[in-house]
Amino acid sequence: MKILVACEYSGIVRDAFIAQGHEAISCDILPTERPGPHYQGNVLNILHDSWDLMVAHPPCTHLAVSGAKHFSAKRADGRQDAALDFVRSLMLAPILRICIENPVSIISTRIRKPDQIIQPWQYGHGETKTTCLWLQGLPLLTPTNVVEGRSNRIHTMPGGKDQAKNRSKTYQGIADAMADQWGANNAP
């Protein structure tokens, strides 16, 4: 399959699909952290390139409820509406199989409820990070390795210039589950 991993600079999800034999490319305005197929630029420029599957991680800066105290300012200056319009563009892409991934956010109230909510501890990581999935043409992800431990490392992560980048990375176990289950279930 030809797979687009949108808004991913880390290459984690992209490389999980490549390891399963798929043609996958990541796309982000940032350069990739791992060598591999990567389009640096606006994903809207390549949405119409005949993809079989897209896993998209739109920036949550103006959407996540963890930043709710800033919502009125973000609504007033248009940042929140622009972020929601971007999510809608991804959801309406001409791609049969789509996953939009984001934390608990206003996508749930302003666009639609997520199809699934997952946690890293369901996929081999003893941590919490509530992650919502909006799915189109894809089955729900099945947990692969439920582990003990419920550390909230992401929420207690120290600040700094790389905080947002570090918080946004997909856990390897989740990326592997996506590639194993969605790649296998939807292979040509």
C-alpha positions in Angstrom: 0.0 0.0 0.0 1.0 3.6 -0.5 0.8 5.3 2.9 1.0 9.0 3.9 1.9 9.7 7.5 0.8 13.4 7.8 2.2 15.8 10.4 5.0 13.4 11.5 8.6 14.6 11.8 9.7 11.6 13.9 9.3 8.9 11.3 8.1 6.4 13.9 4.8 5.5 12.2 6.3 5.8 8.7 9.0 3.3 9.6 6.6 0.9 11.2 4.7 0.7 7.9 7.9 0.4 5.9 9.0 -2.5 8.1 5.8 -4.3 7.0 6.7 -3.8 3.4 4.6 -0.8 2.5 5.6 2.3 0.6 5.2 5.0 3.3 6.3 8.6 3.5 6.1 11.0 6.4 5.2 14.7 5.9 5.7 17.7 8.2 6.8 21.3 8.0 9.8 20.1 10.1 12.6 17.9 8.7 12.4 14.3 9.7 14.4 13.1 12.7 15.1 9.6 11.1 16.4 9.1 7.6 13.7 7.9 5.3 11.1 9.0 2.8 9.9 12.5 4.0 8.2 15.4 2.4 9.0 18.6 4.2 6.2 21.0 3.5 2.5 21.5 3.8 0.6 18.1 3.7 -2.3 19.8 1.8 0.1 20.0 -1.2 0.3 16.2 -1.5 -3.2 15.0 -0.3 -4.3 14.2 -3.8 -1.3 11.9 -4.7 -3.3 8.7 -4.8 -2.7 7.4 -1.2 -4.2 4.1 0.0 -4.1 5.1 3.7 -3.3 8.2 5.7 -2.4 8.4 9.4 -2.5 12.1 10.4 -1.3 13.7 13.5 -2.5 17.3 13.2 -0.9 19.8 15.6 -2.9 19.9 18.8 -1.6 23.3 20.0 -4.9 25.1 19.4 -7.2 22.0 19.9 -6.2 20.0 23.0 -8.4 20.6 26.1 -5.2 20.6 28.1 -4.9 24.2 26.9 -8.5 25.2 27.5 -7.6 28.2 29.5 -6.3 29.8 26.2 -9.3 28.8 24.1 -11.1 32.3 24.2 -8.0 34.0 22.9 -7.5 31.3 20.2 -11.1 31.6 19.1 -10.9 35.4 19.0 -7.8 35.6 16.8 -8.9 32.7 14.5 -6.2 30.2 15.5 -8.6 27.6 16.7 -10.9 27.8 13.7 -7.9 27.5 11.4 -6.7 24.4 13.3 -10.2 22.9 13.0 -10.4 23.7 9.2 -7.0 21.9 8.8 -8.4 18.8 10.6 -11.5 18.9 8.3 -9.3 19.1 5.2 -7.5 16.0 6.4 -10.8 14.2 7.2 -12.1 15.1 3.7 -9.0 14.0 1.8 -9.6 11.8 -1.2 -8.2 8.7 0.6 -10.3 5.7 1.4 -8.6 4.8 4.7 -7.9 7.6 7.2 -6.9 7.9 10.8 -6.7 11.2 12.5 -4.9 11.0 15.9 -5.1 13.7 18.6 -5.3 14.0 22.3 -8.7 14.8 23.9 -9.6 18.0 22.0 -12.4 20.2 20.7 -12.4 18.0 17.5 -14.9 15.9 19.6 -17.3 18.7 20.1 -16.8 20.9 17.0 -16.5 18.1 14.4 -17.4 14.7 15.8 -16.6 12.3 18.6 -13.6 10.0 18.1 -14.2 6.4 17.0 -11.7 5.1 19.6 -9.7 6.2 22.6 -6.4 4.3 23.2 -3.6 4.4 25.8 0.1 3.5 25.5 -0.3 0.9 28.2 -2.5 -1.1 25.9 0.4 -1.4 23.4 3.4 -2.3 25.7 4.2 1.0 27.3 3.5 1.5 31.0 2.2 5.1 30.6 -0.9 7.1 30.2 -1.5 9.4 27.3 -5.2 9.5 26.2 -5.2 9.4 22.5 -8.3 9.8 20.3 -8.6 8.2 16.9 -11.1 9.4 14.2 -11.3 6.5 11.7 -12.6 6.2 8.2 -12.5 2.9 6.4 -10.3 1.3 9.2 -11.1 -1.1 12.0 -10.6 -0.2 15.6 -7.1 -0.9 16.9 -6.9 -4.0 19.0 -4.6 -3.8 22.1 -1.5 -5.8 21.6 0.3 -5.9 24.9 -1.6 -4.6 28.0 1.1 -3.8 30.7 1.0 -2.8 34.3 2.0 0.7 35.3 0.2 3.9 34.7 2.8 6.6 34.7 1.8 10.0 33.4 5.3 10.9 32.1 3.9 13.0 29.3 2.0 15.3 31.6 4.9 15.7 34.0 7.5 16.2 31.3 9.6 19.3 32.0 9.2 22.4 29.8 11.7 23.6 27.3 12.1 24.2 23.6 11.5 20.6 22.6 8.5 19.9 25.0 5.9 20.0 22.3 8.0 17.8 19.9 8.6 15.3 22.6 5.0 15.2 23.8 3.7 14.6 20.3 5.7 11.5 19.4 3.8 8.3 18.8 4.7 5.4 21.0 6.4 2.6 19.1 3.9 0.0 20.3 1.0 2.0 18.9 2.9 2.6 15.6 3.5 -1.1 15.3 -0.1 -1.9 16.0 -1.2 0.5 13.3 1.1 -1.1 10.7 0.4 -4.7 11.7 -3.4 -4.3 11.9 -4.2 -1.7 9.3 -1.5 -2.7 6.8 -2.5 -6.4 7.0 -6.2 -5.8 7.0 -6.1 -3.4 4.0 -3.3 -4.8 1.9 -4.1 -5.0 -1.8 
